[in-house]
Amino acid sequence: MKNLLKIVIIDDEMILRNGLKYLCDWEEYGFTIVGEASNGMEGLHMIQRLHPDIVITDIVMPEMDGISLTAQIKKQFPDIHIIVLSSYDNFSYAKSSFKLGVADYLLKPELETDDLLDLLKTLGHLSNPTPEKNSAAEFFQEILTFYNLDDAQCISEFRSRGVQFQESIPYTLLVASYQGSLPVHRLLPLLTEISLTFFPEYACISCVTSQGYLCVLLQPAAEAVSPSASRLSAYACHLEQRLETRFTFACAAPSCTLCRLSQIYQEMCGLLSYSFYFPEKKILFPEDVHKCDLTFPDAVFAKYLDPLRIADAGKLVIDHLENAAAQAGMDVFTLKKQVENAVYMLIQALTDASFYTDEINAEKIMLFKRMDLSPDFNSLRLILDETFARLEAIVQKGTLEREGSLFYRIEEYIRQNCEQDLKLYDLARQFHLNYTYLSTLFYQNTEEHFSDYLNRTRVEKAKELLRTNNNSIQYIGEKCGFVNQGYFSKIFKKFTGCSPREYQKLYRKGSPLP
């Protein structure tokens, strides 16, 4: 009797589960659907009970999502093969499952019977191993990530799989983070075709590792030379056009040995993070990066944790980012955490100062996630520019509201008490304000210094009294805070162009008043 491989389907959409169950005559192809579940927790219990060979799971599900489920399966049943189903919206999330050991992923809107069966057959061969050798791509992935062989063994194994690598000719290893939507079992044949078309005189092999990195190994023919930087850049651009996804490759220095491939691969994965500083580069070489540490200027920044210095704080953070970009050697994770910490402290400073920060606080987690995921310096700079502009707007709006209300109360107080001997110092104490701040507040709101503002207010009150009662000029001056008539007349003429008596006469004649 034919030994059927057991499949469990886990998806919260009944329509999709039914669609998969009745997709084909599974037994004809060597498979059987032994169970289905509508969420990750239910699915895990089913897997523990049924011990399937293959699990097909959705990403977004209630109770336990596909990523958490994958981690549990690989921990408890490392031999089970997992296929992840994803929508376009969750595609980036789905790709992170590669690091957990997922066999492949498929996009639901593009799910084709042939693609799924081809993938299942491949996994079936892995579950029921035969004396046949694994593919060249699989062998390439193994020597990159699992074990090292000497050069003679590597060359022999590659040749037995149809890849004609030669001794004593340098190899070039390219490593890129794969961000495309094409499933691996369809990507690799197309990539091989493109590579051989672009480098017809080269032997080449490619794979996607379990960490989600696309790797290409090139070796020129005996009479050829290692590919130049310009040719590699053109190759990356060509891949972008054909595969419709962005590529930045870390390129190792040409090496004549294969036994260090695993070490070189790890080094190139590390080098790729520094592509953050080179958004326009398609090929990044080790010599492009000079690793360094850059300390954030905490002491200076602490002085700027003041709402009135928000622009200075923003400039300091941007300057630090640009300095790091100019040196292009600081660990990117550390740099982002420095920047995020500075933004967090600024938001907290505004909150502590009672500015309205509810909206930006509610969006803070998403803001920091955007910073974490920013692929390059330009995108992070744009996020920071937007954030600091928003913080400045919060401060400006809050300051205007505060000053508007406060200054109105100060003006009312002066109008009602201008006959008194008012001094700016006394006014500052009356409103519990700093003397210098109050002086600045007057100038910002009136473009006058306090003494001029006070005299103008007294003159306006004097004009009203001159029009409405018959008291003497000296009496009116005293009622408006002028200690003697001569000084009263001098100040009145300064603001109106005429003396108090002349103003009174103009009013009585019905003439235009200044």
C-alpha positions as CSV (number, residue, x, y, z in Angstrom):
1,M,0.0,0.0,0.0
2,K,1.3,3.4,-0.9
3,N,2.7,5.3,2.1
4,L,0.9,8.7,2.1
5,L,2.4,11.8,3.6
6,K,0.1,13.4,6.2
7,I,-0.9,17.1,5.8
8,V,-2.6,19.4,8.4
9,I,-4.2,22.6,7.2
10,I,-4.5,25.5,9.7
11,D,-6.4,28.7,8.6
12,D,-9.2,30.7,10.2
13,E,-11.0,30.9,6.8
14,M,-13.2,27.9,6.2
15,I,-13.5,28.7,2.5
16,L,-9.7,28.5,2.1
17,R,-9.5,25.2,4.1
18,N,-12.2,23.7,2.0
19,G,-10.6,25.0,-1.1
20,L,-7.4,23.2,-0.2
21,K,-9.1,20.0,0.8
22,Y,-10.8,19.7,-2.5
23,L,-8.1,21.1,-4.6
24,C,-7.2,17.8,-6.1
25,D,-7.1,14.0,-5.5
26,W,-4.5,14.2,-2.8
27,E,-3.9,10.4,-2.6
28,E,-3.1,10.3,-6.3
29,Y,-0.1,12.5,-5.6
30,G,0.9,10.7,-2.4
31,F,-0.7,12.9,0.3
32,T,-3.6,12.8,2.6
33,I,-5.3,15.6,4.6
34,V,-5.5,14.2,8.1
35,G,-6.8,17.3,9.9
36,E,-7.7,21.0,9.8
37,A,-7.9,23.7,12.4
38,S,-9.2,27.3,12.6
39,N,-6.5,28.8,14.8
40,G,-3.0,28.3,15.9
41,M,-3.6,26.8,19.4
42,E,-6.1,24.3,18.0
43,G,-3.7,23.5,15.2
44,L,-0.8,22.9,17.6
45,H,-2.8,20.4,19.7
46,M,-3.8,18.6,16.5
47,I,-0.2,18.4,15.4
48,Q,0.8,17.0,18.7
49,R,-1.8,14.3,18.3
50,L,-1.5,13.5,14.6
51,H,2.3,14.0,13.9
52,P,1.8,15.1,10.3
53,D,4.7,15.3,7.8
54,I,3.6,18.7,6.4
55,V,1.7,21.7,7.9
56,I,0.1,24.4,5.7
57,T,-0.7,27.4,7.9
58,D,-2.0,31.0,7.7
59,I,0.0,33.9,9.3
60,V,-2.8,36.0,10.9
61,M,-5.0,33.8,13.1
62,P,-6.7,34.2,16.5
63,E,-5.3,32.8,19.8
64,M,-1.9,31.9,18.2
65,D,-0.6,33.4,15.0
66,G,1.4,31.5,12.3
67,I,4.8,32.8,13.4
68,S,4.3,31.7,17.0
69,L,2.9,28.4,15.8
70,T,5.9,27.8,13.5
71,A,8.3,28.4,16.4
72,Q,6.4,25.9,18.6
73,I,6.3,23.3,15.8
74,K,10.0,23.6,15.1
75,K,10.8,23.4,18.8
76,Q,8.7,20.2,19.3
77,F,8.8,18.6,15.9
78,P,11.9,19.9,13.9
79,D,11.3,17.3,11.0
80,I,7.8,18.7,10.1
81,H,7.9,20.8,7.0
82,I,5.9,24.0,7.1
83,I,4.4,26.0,4.3
84,V,3.2,29.5,5.2
85,L,0.2,31.1,3.4
86,S,0.2,34.9,3.3
87,S,-1.8,37.8,1.9
88,Y,-0.1,40.8,0.3
89,D,-0.7,42.9,3.5
90,N,1.1,40.3,5.7
91,F,3.8,39.4,3.2
92,S,6.7,41.1,5.0
93,Y,5.6,39.4,8.3
94,A,5.4,36.1,6.5
95,K,9.0,36.3,5.3
96,S,10.2,36.7,8.9
97,S,9.2,33.0,9.3
98,F,12.1,32.0,7.2
99,K,14.3,32.5,10.2
100,L,12.3,29.8,12.0
101,G,12.9,27.2,9.4
102,V,9.8,27.5,7.2
103,A,10.1,25.5,3.9
104,D,8.5,28.2,1.7
105,Y,5.6,30.6,1.6
106,L,2.8,31.1,-0.9
107,L,0.7,34.2,-1.6
108,K,-3.0,33.4,-1.2
109,P,-4.1,35.6,-4.2
110,E,-1.6,33.8,-6.5
111,L,-2.1,30.3,-5.1
112,E,-1.9,27.9,-8.0
113,T,-2.5,24.1,-7.8
114,D,0.7,23.3,-9.8
115,D,2.9,25.5,-7.6
116,L,1.5,23.9,-4.4
117,L,1.9,20.4,-5.7
118,D,5.4,21.0,-7.0
119,L,6.4,22.3,-3.5
120,L,4.7,19.4,-1.8
121,K,6.5,16.9,-4.0
122,T,9.8,18.5,-3.2
123,L,9.0,18.3,0.6
124,G,7.8,14.7,0.1
125,H,11.2,13.7,-1.3
126,L,12.8,15.3,1.8
127,S,10.4,13.4,4.1
128,N,11.1,10.1,2.2
129,P,14.7,10.4,1.4
130,T,16.1,8.4,-1.5
131,P,19.7,7.7,-2.5
132,E,19.4,10.7,-4.9
133,K,21.5,13.7,-4.2
134,N,20.0,16.9,-3.0
135,S,20.0,19.8,-5.6
136,A,23.0,22.1,-6.2
137,A,21.0,24.9,-4.6
138,E,20.4,22.8,-1.5
139,F,24.0,21.8,-1.3
140,F,25.1,25.4,-1.7
141,Q,22.8,26.4,1.2
142,E,24.2,23.6,3.4
143,I,27.8,24.7,3.0
144,L,26.8,28.3,3.6
145,T,24.9,27.7,6.8
146,F,25.6,24.2,8.2
147,Y,29.0,22.8,7.7
148,N,32.3,23.2,6.0
149,L,34.0,20.9,3.5
150,D,37.4,21.2,2.0
151,D,37.8,22.6,-1.5
152,A,38.2,19.3,-3.3
153,Q,35.0,17.9,-1.7
154,C,33.0,21.0,-2.5
155,I,34.1,21.1,-6.1
156,S,33.4,17.4,-6.5
157,E,29.9,17.8,-5.0
158,F,29.1,20.8,-7.2
159,R,30.3,19.0,-10.3
160,S,28.2,15.9,-9.5
161,R,25.2,18.3,-9.5
162,G,26.1,19.9,-12.8
163,V,27.9,23.1,-11.6
164,Q,31.3,23.1,-13.2
165,F,33.5,25.0,-10.7
166,Q,37.2,24.8,-11.2
167,E,40.2,24.8,-8.9
168,S,42.5,27.8,-8.3
169,I,40.1,30.3,-10.0
170,P,38.6,33.0,-7.6
171,Y,34.9,32.9,-6.6
172,T,32.8,35.9,-6.0
173,L,30.0,35.6,-3.4
174,L,27.0,38.0,-3.5
175,V,24.6,38.2,-0.6
176,A,21.3,40.2,-0.5
177,S,18.3,40.3,1.7
178,Y,15.5,38.9,-0.4
179,Q,12.4,41.2,-0.3
180,G,10.5,39.8,-3.3
181,S,7.2,38.1,-3.5
182,L,8.2,35.2,-5.8
183,P,8.3,31.8,-3.9
184,V,11.7,30.3,-3.6
185,H,10.9,27.2,-5.8
186,R,10.0,29.6,-8.6
187,L,12.7,32.2,-7.9
188,L,15.8,30.0,-8.1
189,P,15.3,28.6,-11.6
190,L,14.6,32.1,-12.9
191,L,17.6,33.5,-11.1
192,T,19.9,30.9,-12.6
193,E,18.5,31.7,-16.0
194,I,19.1,35.4,-15.5
195,S,22.6,34.9,-14.1
196,L,23.8,32.6,-16.9
197,T,22.4,35.1,-19.4
198,F,24.2,38.0,-17.8
199,F,27.4,36.0,-17.1
200,P,27.5,33.5,-19.9
201,E,31.2,32.8,-19.3
202,Y,30.8,32.1,-15.6
203,A,29.8,29.0,-13.6
204,C,27.2,30.0,-11.0
205,I,24.8,28.7,-8.3
206,S,22.2,30.5,-6.2
207,C,20.0,29.8,-3.1
208,V,17.9,31.4,-0.5
209,T,19.1,30.6,3.0
210,S,16.8,29.8,6.0
211,Q,17.7,33.3,7.2
212,G,16.1,34.8,4.2
213,Y,19.2,35.8,2.3
214,L,19.6,35.4,-1.5
215,C,23.1,34.2,-2.3
216,V,24.9,33.9,-5.7
217,L,28.3,32.3,-6.2
218,L,30.1,33.2,-9.4
219,Q,33.3,31.8,-10.9
220,P,34.7,33.0,-14.2
221,A,36.1,30.7,-16.8
222,A,39.9,30.2,-16.9
223,E,40.4,33.0,-19.4
224,A,38.0,35.5,-17.8
225,V,38.4,37.8,-14.8
226,S,36.3,38.4,-11.7
227,P,33.3,40.7,-12.4
228,S,34.0,44.4,-12.0
229,A,32.0,46.6,-9.7
230,S,30.2,48.3,-12.7
231,R,29.2,44.9,-14.1
232,L,27.9,43.7,-10.7
233,S,25.9,46.9,-10.3
234,A,24.4,46.4,-13.8
235,Y,23.6,42.8,-12.8
236,A,21.8,44.0,-9.6
237,C,19.8,46.5,-11.7
238,H,18.9,43.8,-14.2
239,L,17.6,41.6,-11.4
240,E,15.6,44.4,-10.0
241,Q,13.9,44.9,-13.3
242,R,13.2,41.2,-14.0
243,L,12.2,40.3,-10.4
244,E,10.5,43.6,-9.6
245,T,12.1,44.0,-6.2
246,R,15.0,46.1,-4.8
247,F,18.4,44.5,-4.4
248,T,21.5,45.6,-2.6
249,F,24.3,43.0,-2.6
250,A,27.2,42.6,-0.2
251,C,30.1,41.5,-2.3
252,A,33.0,39.5,-0.8
253,A,36.5,39.9,-2.1
254,P,37.3,37.2,-4.7
255,S,38.6,34.1,-3.0
256,C,40.1,30.9,-4.5
257,T,38.8,28.7,-1.8
258,L,35.3,27.3,-1.0
259,C,36.1,26.0,2.5
260,R,35.6,29.5,4.1
261,L,32.2,30.1,2.4
262,S,30.3,29.8,5.6
263,Q,32.5,32.4,7.4
264,I,32.4,34.7,4.4
265,Y,28.6,34.4,4.2
266,Q,28.2,35.5,7.8
267,E,30.5,38.4,7.2
268,M,28.5,39.6,4.2
269,C,25.2,39.3,6.2
270,G,26.8,41.7,8.7
271,L,28.1,44.0,6.0
272,L,24.6,44.3,4.5
273,S,23.3,46.2,7.6
274,Y,25.7,49.1,6.6
275,S,23.8,49.5,3.3
276,F,21.7,51.8,5.4
277,Y,24.4,54.5,4.8
278,F,24.5,53.8,1.0
279,P,20.9,54.0,-0.3
280,E,22.0,54.5,-3.9
281,K,24.6,51.6,-3.9
282,K,23.6,48.3,-5.6
283,I,26.9,46.6,-4.6
284,L,28.5,47.1,-1.2
285,F,32.1,46.1,-0.6
286,P,33.9,45.5,2.7
287,E,36.2,48.4,2.0
288,D,33.2,50.8,1.8
289,V,32.7,50.4,5.6
290,H,35.1,51.6,8.3
291,K,33.5,50.5,11.6
292,C,33.5,53.1,14.4
293,D,31.6,54.1,17.5
294,L,29.9,57.5,17.7
295,T,28.8,58.7,21.1
296,F,25.5,60.7,21.3
297,P,26.1,64.1,22.9
298,D,23.9,63.5,25.9
299,A,25.2,66.4,28.0
300,V,24.4,69.0,25.3
301,F,21.1,67.4,24.5
302,A,20.0,67.5,28.2
303,K,20.3,71.3,28.0
304,Y,17.8,71.3,25.0
305,L,15.1,69.3,26.9
306,D,13.1,72.6,27.1
307,P,10.1,73.3,25.0
308,L,11.5,76.7,24.1
309,R,14.6,74.9,22.6
310,I,12.8,72.2,20.6
311,A,14.4,73.4,17.4
312,D,17.9,73.2,18.9
313,A,17.2,69.6,20.1
314,G,16.0,68.6,16.7
315,K,19.0,70.0,15.0
316,L,21.3,68.2,17.4
317,V,19.7,64.9,16.6
318,I,19.8,65.5,12.8
319,D,23.4,66.6,13.0
320,H,24.3,63.4,14.9
321,L,22.6,61.3,12.2
322,E,24.3,63.1,9.4
323,N,27.7,62.7,11.2
324,A,27.1,59.0,11.5
325,A,26.1,58.8,7.8
326,A,29.3,60.7,6.8
327,Q,31.5,58.2,8.7
328,A,29.3,55.3,7.5
329,G,30.7,52.9,10.0
330,M,28.6,53.0,13.1
331,D,26.4,50.0,14.0
332,V,23.0,50.9,12.6
333,F,21.0,49.3,15.4
334,T,22.9,51.4,18.0
335,L,22.4,54.6,15.9
336,K,18.6,54.0,15.6
337,K,18.3,53.4,19.3
338,Q,20.2,56.6,20.1
339,V,17.9,58.6,17.8
340,E,14.7,56.9,19.2
341,N,15.8,57.5,22.8
342,A,16.3,61.2,22.0
343,V,12.9,61.5,20.4
344,Y,11.3,59.6,23.4
345,M,12.9,62.1,25.8
346,L,11.7,65.1,23.8
347,I,8.1,63.8,23.8
348,Q,8.3,63.1,27.5
349,A,9.7,66.6,28.2
350,L,6.7,68.2,26.3
351,T,4.3,65.9,28.2
352,D,5.9,66.8,31.5
353,A,5.6,70.5,30.6
354,S,1.8,69.9,30.1
355,F,1.8,70.4,26.3
356,Y,-0.9,68.4,24.4
357,T,1.0,65.3,23.4
358,D,-1.9,62.7,23.6
359,E,-1.9,62.0,19.8
360,I,1.8,61.6,19.4
361,N,2.1,59.5,22.5
362,A,-0.6,57.2,21.2
363,E,1.3,56.8,18.0
364,K,4.7,56.5,19.6
365,I,5.1,52.7,19.2
366,M,4.3,52.9,15.5
367,L,6.7,55.9,15.1
368,F,9.6,53.9,16.7
369,K,8.7,50.9,14.6
370,R,8.9,53.0,11.4
371,M,12.4,54.2,12.6
372,D,13.4,50.6,13.3
373,L,12.3,49.5,9.8
374,S,13.7,52.5,7.9
375,P,15.9,50.8,5.2
376,D,18.3,53.7,4.8
377,F,19.6,57.0,6.0
378,N,17.3,59.1,3.8
379,S,14.1,57.4,5.0
380,L,15.1,57.8,8.7
381,R,16.0,61.4,8.1
382,L,12.6,62.0,6.5
383,I,10.8,60.4,9.5
384,L,12.9,62.6,11.9
385,D,12.1,65.8,9.9
386,E,8.4,65.0,10.1
387,T,8.6,64.2,13.8
388,F,10.5,67.3,14.8
389,A,8.2,69.5,12.7
390,R,5.3,68.0,14.5
391,L,6.9,68.5,17.9
392,E,7.6,72.1,17.1
393,A,4.0,72.6,16.0
394,I,2.8,71.2,19.3
395,V,5.0,73.7,21.2
396,Q,4.0,76.6,19.0
397,K,0.3,75.9,19.4
398,G,0.6,75.3,23.1
399,T,2.7,78.4,23.7
400,L,0.3,80.6,21.7
401,E,-2.7,79.3,23.7
402,R,-0.9,79.8,27.0
403,E,0.5,83.2,26.2
404,G,-2.7,84.4,24.6
405,S,-4.7,83.6,27.7
406,L,-2.0,84.8,30.1
407,F,-1.3,88.0,28.2
408,Y,-5.0,88.9,28.1
409,R,-5.1,88.7,31.9
410,I,-2.0,90.8,32.2
411,E,-3.4,93.5,29.8
412,E,-6.6,93.6,31.8
413,Y,-4.7,94.1,35.0
414,I,-2.6,97.0,33.5
415,R,-5.7,98.7,32.2
416,Q,-7.4,98.5,35.5
417,N,-4.4,99.6,37.6
418,C,-2.4,101.9,35.3
419,E,-2.9,104.9,37.7
420,Q,-0.6,103.0,40.1
421,D,3.2,103.1,40.0
422,L,3.5,99.8,38.1
423,K,6.9,98.2,37.6
424,L,7.7,95.1,35.5
425,Y,9.2,93.4,38.5
426,D,6.0,93.8,40.5
427,L,3.9,92.6,37.6
428,A,6.1,89.5,37.3
429,R,5.5,88.7,40.9
430,Q,1.8,89.3,40.6
431,F,1.6,86.7,37.8
432,H,4.3,84.3,39.2
433,L,6.5,84.8,36.1
434,N,10.2,85.2,35.5
435,Y,11.1,88.9,35.0
436,T,13.0,88.2,31.8
437,Y,10.3,86.0,30.4
438,L,7.6,88.6,31.0
439,S,9.8,91.3,29.3
440,T,10.1,89.0,26.3
441,L,6.4,88.2,26.4
442,F,5.5,91.9,26.1
443,Y,7.8,92.4,23.2
444,Q,6.6,89.3,21.4
445,N,2.9,90.3,21.7
446,T,3.2,94.1,21.3
447,E,6.6,94.7,19.7
448,E,7.0,97.3,22.5
449,H,9.0,97.3,25.7
450,F,7.0,97.3,28.9
451,S,7.5,101.0,29.7
452,D,6.3,102.1,26.3
453,Y,3.3,99.7,26.5
454,L,2.4,101.1,30.0
455,N,2.6,104.7,28.7
456,R,0.5,103.9,25.7
457,T,-2.2,102.3,27.9
458,R,-2.2,105.4,30.2
459,V,-2.5,107.8,27.2
460,E,-5.5,105.8,25.9
461,K,-7.2,106.1,29.3
462,A,-6.3,109.8,29.4
463,K,-7.9,110.3,25.9
464,E,-11.1,108.8,27.2
465,L,-11.2,111.0,30.3
466,L,-10.4,114.1,28.2
467,R,-13.5,113.3,26.2
468,T,-15.9,112.4,29.0
469,N,-15.3,114.8,31.9
470,N,-14.4,118.4,32.7
471,N,-11.7,117.8,35.3
472,S,-8.4,119.6,35.0
473,I,-5.5,118.3,32.9
474,Q,-3.4,117.8,36.0
475,Y,-6.2,115.7,37.6
476,I,-6.7,113.6,34.5
477,G,-2.9,113.0,34.3
478,E,-2.8,111.9,37.9
479,K,-5.8,109.5,37.4
480,C,-3.8,107.9,34.6
481,G,-0.6,107.4,36.6
482,F,1.4,110.5,35.5
483,V,3.1,112.1,38.5
484,N,3.2,115.7,37.1
485,Q,1.5,117.6,34.3
486,G,4.7,118.4,32.4
487,Y,5.6,114.7,32.0
488,F,2.0,113.9,31.2
489,S,1.9,116.4,28.3
490,K,5.2,115.2,27.0
491,I,4.2,111.5,26.9
492,F,0.7,112.4,25.5
493,K,2.2,114.4,22.7
494,K,4.7,111.6,21.9
495,F,1.8,109.1,21.2
496,T,-0.8,111.5,19.7
497,G,1.1,114.4,18.2
498,C,-0.7,117.0,20.3
499,S,-0.9,118.1,23.9
500,P,-3.8,117.0,26.2
501,R,-5.4,120.5,26.0
502,E,-5.1,120.6,22.2
503,Y,-6.7,117.1,22.1
504,Q,-9.6,118.4,24.2
505,K,-10.2,121.4,22.0
506,L,-10.2,119.2,18.9
507,Y,-12.8,117.0,20.5
508,R,-15.1,119.9,21.5
509,K,-14.9,121.3,17.9
510,G,-15.8,118.0,16.4
511,S,-12.5,117.8,14.5
512,P,-10.8,114.5,13.7
513,L,-8.9,113.1,16.7
514,P,-5.5,111.5,16.6
